[in-house]
Amino acid sequence: MIVIRLDRVLADRKMKLNQLAELVGISNVNLSYLKTGKVRAIRFSTLDAICHVLHCQPGDILEYREEDEPPAQGRE
């Protein structure tokens, strides 16, 4: 399963979701869906824009976890 860590990266950058949405050019609602993990896919162009604005790597935002793997200490 893929876990979205956008909230953590935003907090590290002290940036609000609406600021990121404006800078990336995506609706606040769609970005909120991404942040909460309610999406099934993300366009590479969107991921590229998010990483560009946040000065991060895709792996900072997306994390793979086995289905039966419990959350690691300090996560979720």
Contacts in CASP RR format, 6 or more apart in sequence:
PFRMAT RR
TARGET T0000
AUTHOR 0000-0000-0000
METHOD contacts of the structure
MODEL  1
MIVIRLDRVLADRKMKLNQLAELVGISNVNLSYLKTGKVRAIRFSTLDAI
CHVLHCQPGDILEYREEDEPPAQGRE
1 64 0 8 1.000
1 65 0 8 1.000
1 66 0 8 1.000
1 67 0 8 1.000
2 62 0 8 1.000
2 63 0 8 1.000
2 64 0 8 1.000
2 65 0 8 1.000
3 62 0 8 1.000
3 63 0 8 1.000
3 64 0 8 1.000
3 65 0 8 1.000
3 76 0 8 1.000
4 34 0 8 1.000
4 35 0 8 1.000
4 36 0 8 1.000
4 37 0 8 1.000
4 61 0 8 1.000
4 62 0 8 1.000
4 63 0 8 1.000
5 60 0 8 1.000
5 61 0 8 1.000
5 62 0 8 1.000
5 63 0 8 1.000
6 31 0 8 1.000
6 34 0 8 1.000
6 35 0 8 1.000
6 50 0 8 1.000
6 61 0 8 1.000
7 35 0 8 1.000
9 54 0 8 1.000
9 56 0 8 1.000
9 60 0 8 1.000
9 61 0 8 1.000
10 16 0 8 1.000
10 17 0 8 1.000
10 20 0 8 1.000
10 35 0 8 1.000
10 54 0 8 1.000
13 54 0 8 1.000
13 55 0 8 1.000
15 54 0 8 1.000
17 28 0 8 1.000
17 31 0 8 1.000
17 32 0 8 1.000
17 35 0 8 1.000
18 28 0 8 1.000
20 31 0 8 1.000
20 50 0 8 1.000
20 53 0 8 1.000
20 54 0 8 1.000
21 27 0 8 1.000
21 28 0 8 1.000
21 30 0 8 1.000
21 31 0 8 1.000
23 53 0 8 1.000
24 31 0 8 1.000
24 46 0 8 1.000
24 49 0 8 1.000
24 50 0 8 1.000
24 53 0 8 1.000
25 49 0 8 1.000
26 46 0 8 1.000
26 49 0 8 1.000
30 39 0 8 1.000
33 39 0 8 1.000
34 42 0 8 1.000
47 58 0 8 1.000
47 61 0 8 1.000
50 56 0 8 1.000
50 61 0 8 1.000
51 57 0 8 1.000
51 58 0 8 1.000
51 60 0 8 1.000
51 61 0 8 1.000
54 60 0 8 1.000
54 61 0 8 1.000
65 71 0 8 1.000
END
